[in-house]
Amino acid sequence: MKQLIVAPAPHAHSGDSVRRNMLLVILALLPAYVVSVIEFGVGALITAAISVCACVLTEWCISRFLLKEQRQTIGDLSAVLTGLLLAFNLPSSLDWWIVLIGAVVAIGVGKMTFGGLGQNPFNPALVGRVFLLISFPAQMTTWPTPQGFGTSYLDAETGATPLYYLKHMAKTGDLSVMDQLPALKDAFLGAMGGSLGEVCALALILGGLFLICTRVITWHIPVSIIATVALFAWIGTPEGMDSCQYVAYELLTGGLMLGAFFMATDYVTSPMSAWGKIIFGVGIGFIMMVIRTWGAYPEGMSFAILIMNACVPLLNKIRPQRFGEKKK
């Protein structure tokens, strides 16, 4: 028997829904994806198509045959978004079967193992990405260089990413590799090697601002991450290099903008309170720069977000004081 719940006015409905928010995030990612297709060619199309289709199919199969769910959840577009974000963290020349494995791990292990959307403690796309990075380190660190839309999927030229040279300068103080860095304009507009989500900081920033303006996300996490990275880079600028230039390279290259606006802000795996979000963002920025500077990998955004995901239950204890509640 259904209960009739009566409550006093006013009765308002925002029209918000999971599907709407997922759709807005996908739309915000499209400009960056268009740039990646222009820069990396067919490989960007193939990688994203395999990742998205595999994520959706994996969620459908698990819901239908393992969990015996009558109502499918693939319609909320969360699996589509996970597949797109996973693709943004992969090289465009990655073998199709490796992309498939990453998608199955992202959905099967990172999401459905915990009960599906809303119950996963870690960002599913990053679970898939880190699994692939550990399992297939050579393939996952072979980065294609932008060659235009006509680039062959299998014969793309590869090279080191700007973060490799930044890490080399930070660890050794050798500034001779500065000539290998792209111009800041190219880093801002996307003409550099890396994963699909490492190109065109401008497109990612515009997408992030769109999400903030539509209130899908708040400013707390992105701003705290970017500010922490900028401060860390300013303090740790290699001797002989201009501080502003070094900070700009750290902000515009790698997965910083993608992680700050689109992955760290995931509703399920980020804190609820404003101060919790700020501490969460500062932690991500700090851990990422520690890994970038002294760790084994030139990039640390994925590991930083996953580590801070584990701290979210603790950060959620930071909450505003209830009205009328006495301070302890």
Secondary structure by P-SEA (a helix, b strand, c coil): cccccccccccccccccaaaaaaaaaaaaaaaaaaaaaaccaaaaaaaaaaaaaaaaaaaaaacccccccccccccaaaaaaaaaaaaaccccccaaaaaaaaaaacccccccccccccccccaaaaaaaaaaaacccccccccccccccccccbbbbbbcaaaaaaaaaaccccccccccccaaaaaacccccccccccaaaaaaaaaaaaaaccccaaaaaaaaaaaaaaaaaaccccccaaaaaaaaaacccccccccccccccccccccaaaaaaaaaaaaaaaaaaaccccccccaaaaaaaaaaaccccccccccccccccc
